[in-house]
Amino acid sequence: MLRIHVDNSPEEVTLRLEGKLVYPWTTELALAWGSLNNGLPDGHKTRIDIGEVSYVDDCGMILLEVLRRWDCEIFGSGVVATGILENLAGGDSAGKAP
């Protein structure tokens, strides 16, 4: 199961994920990101917080990589999130929020 919480601020929208990012829930994240991102004004950032994600399958990793390439910031802390971020960055810690 995957829960998606949406946090809005004047400069950005953050999708906070909780649970497992696996198929078929990846479709839900893609739809949520798409509907939010399409309505954002220019310069508004979209971020995804994976700090509460417990597991990501191959489909989830592909989706996170696609979203990252579309200028979505992926960040989070904790053992699982750190491993995911390292895989997305090819082994370094780029992409983490300060």
C-alpha positions in Angstrom: 0.0 0.0 0.0 1.1 3.5 -0.7 -0.2 6.7 0.8 0.5 10.0 -0.9 0.2 13.2 1.2 0.3 16.6 -0.6 1.9 19.6 1.1 1.5 22.9 -0.7 3.5 26.1 -0.2 3.8 29.2 -2.2 7.0 28.0 -3.9 6.5 24.3 -4.2 4.4 21.2 -3.9 5.7 18.2 -1.9 4.3 14.7 -2.3 5.2 12.8 0.9 5.1 9.0 0.2 4.4 6.5 2.9 4.6 2.7 2.4 5.7 0.6 -0.6 6.3 2.2 -4.0 5.5 -0.9 -6.1 3.3 -1.6 -9.1 0.3 -0.9 -9.3 0.8 2.0 -6.8 3.4 3.6 -9.1 0.5 4.4 -11.4 -1.2 6.4 -8.6 2.0 8.4 -8.0 2.4 9.1 -11.7 -1.2 10.3 -11.9 -0.9 12.5 -8.7 2.4 14.0 -9.9 1.0 14.7 -13.4 -2.2 16.4 -12.2 -0.3 18.5 -9.7 2.5 19.4 -12.0 0.2 20.4 -14.9 -1.5 23.1 -12.8 1.6 24.7 -11.3 2.7 28.2 -12.2 6.1 28.7 -13.8 9.0 28.5 -11.3 7.0 26.3 -8.9 8.9 23.3 -7.8 7.7 19.7 -7.3 9.3 17.5 -4.7 8.9 13.9 -3.6 9.7 13.0 0.0 10.6 9.2 0.2 11.6 9.3 3.9 8.7 7.0 4.8 9.0 4.6 1.9 9.7 1.1 3.1 10.3 -0.6 -0.3 10.6 0.2 -4.0 10.4 -2.3 -6.8 11.9 -1.9 -10.3 8.8 -0.1 -11.6 9.0 2.4 -8.7 12.7 3.0 -9.3 12.0 3.6 -13.0 9.2 6.1 -12.1 11.4 8.0 -9.6 14.2 8.2 -12.2 11.7 9.6 -14.8 10.3 12.1 -12.4 13.9 13.2 -11.4 14.7 13.8 -15.1 11.6 16.0 -15.3 13.2 18.2 -12.6 11.3 16.7 -9.7 13.4 16.8 -6.6 13.5 13.4 -4.8 14.7 13.5 -1.2 14.4 11.7 2.1 16.3 10.4 5.1 16.7 7.0 6.6 18.3 3.8 5.5 15.8 2.9 2.8 15.6 6.4 1.4 19.4 6.8 1.4 19.7 3.6 -0.6 17.1 4.7 -3.1 18.8 8.1 -3.5 22.2 6.4 -4.0 20.7 4.2 -6.7 19.0 7.2 -8.5 22.3 9.2 -8.4 24.4 6.3 -9.5 26.1 5.9 -6.2 26.5 9.5 -4.9 24.2 11.3 -2.6 23.0 14.0 -5.1 19.3 14.7 -5.0 19.0 14.8 -1.3 17.5 17.8 0.3 19.6 19.6 2.9 
